[in-house]
Amino acid sequence: MTMSTSPNRDDASQHRRQAPAPTPPTRPIRELVLFGGLAAIVLGVFAMMGPAYATRMLVEAACYAILALGLTIQWGYAGQFNAGIMGFVALGGFSATFFSIPVNHDFWASDLPWRLGGVLLAIVAAIALVWAVCRVDRLGVPKLLRTLLAVVVGLVAYLVVVSWLREVTGDIQSQVDFVGGLGLPVWLGWIVGGALAGGVGYLIGHICLGLRSDYLVIATLGIAEIIKAFLKNSDWLTRGTATISPLPWPVPDPGAVGFVTARALYLSVTVIMIAVIFFLLHRAYHAPWGRMIRAIRDNEVSAAAMGKSINRRRQEIFVFGCILMGLGGAALTSFTGIFDPQGYLPLNHTFLVLVMVILGGPGNNLGTLFGAVLVYVIWIMSGPLALAVMHGVTALGAHWFDWQPGNLDSRALQARVFVIGLLILLVLRFAPGGLIPEKVKHHD
């Protein structure tokens, strides 16, 4: 008797024989080359400008890297374009300042704290009253009448509370200059700065995340300017344009251990912060939560059809990003040693962070770190390099044509904007996904 082989069994064995071998994991050659080149650039800055200058540059670049990581989880993970980074940086800087500067004993020895506390309680009561009026439609009040009542009550409460606040703040400025600080550890101000920025981000997200992306950009940009204007004009709280300095560091003072050592210690603190943040973001990105966020970003309709809470997830990611921005802003302000509300500029604290994320790669944490350091090094060094080039051209012009232009220092600083603009133009043309783009895994 001849036994026949089953066709299904033959097909299965043939499929096993012809199945392709698993491809070995690719080595990160691109990343190694890019980071090697970045290390060479940093070493060149050390050799040319000295360790004190280069260490300061690295500390500021590390603070900007925290800001860029906050933006990349908003924009890269969820597609939320936040143009109000400056406002959250300012909130973090204010918190670091308020918690770390010495206590103003004259303020606390007077009756001003009690009066200011009463006004703050009146503000809370006014908000609660307006919120309650907005809910009277549940008692059968027509919605049109409810809206009219809410507007009238809110306007009256605003006028009353503002008049009380102006009276108290005027007395604070005339009697004790400003409220002063709390004299607490610097790191506590950093934590509260992140929480404060996250809380404001929650309020903004609750109102604005239902808007389309272009309207969200306008809303966040306007809110950032409002935050800056409040801090600038609140002389009783921040001294306004008079500024507050010096700010303490969470490491030994430069006067005790030297500038280079103190800055190196500060750099170690920021590097540890970045390492912890990077680890948490890496785990979140590859977790089910991260895959859900990216699914909402890529196809919101399909994600909603699968039962995902779109607005809740978007609000979560917006708040997380704002927390990092507040934390980075607090670390950056403490390092500069001065709190100046006018010093927060859209060019330095919004546009520059956007360039970092675009160049590194939105949605790629490693690319964001690379872009943050590279862009900041270019931003800092383009001024001295442009000044050296201008001096060389001026020397040739003076020798040949008796040409002696003035004010080269300010012109060299303006060259930074040109260099960054040219850089972002080249990246968008030749690497639109960034130098280290997001790696999207496709599952067959």
Secondary structure, DSSP 8 states (H G I E B T S, - for coil): ------HHHHHHHHHHHHS---------HHHHHHHHHHHHHHHHHHHHH-HHHHHHHHHHHHHHHHHHHHHIIIIIIH------HHHHHHHHHHHHHHHHS-B-HHHHHSSHHHHHHHHHHHHHHHHHHHHHHTTGGGGT--HHHHHHHHHHHHHHHHHHHHHHHHHHHHHHHHHHSS-B-----HHHHHHHHHHHHHHHHHHHHHHHTTS-HHHHHHHHHHHHHHHHHHHHH-HHHH-GGG-B-----SS--HHHH-HHHHHHHHHHHHHHHHHHHHHHHHHHHHSHHHHHHHHHHH-HHHHHHTT--HHHHHHHHHHHHHHHHHHHHHHHHHHHT-B-GGG--HIIIIIHHHHHHHHH-TT-HHHHHHHHHHHHHHHHHHHHHHHHHHHHHHHHHHHHH------HHHHHHHHHHHHHHHHHHHHHHH-TT-SS--------
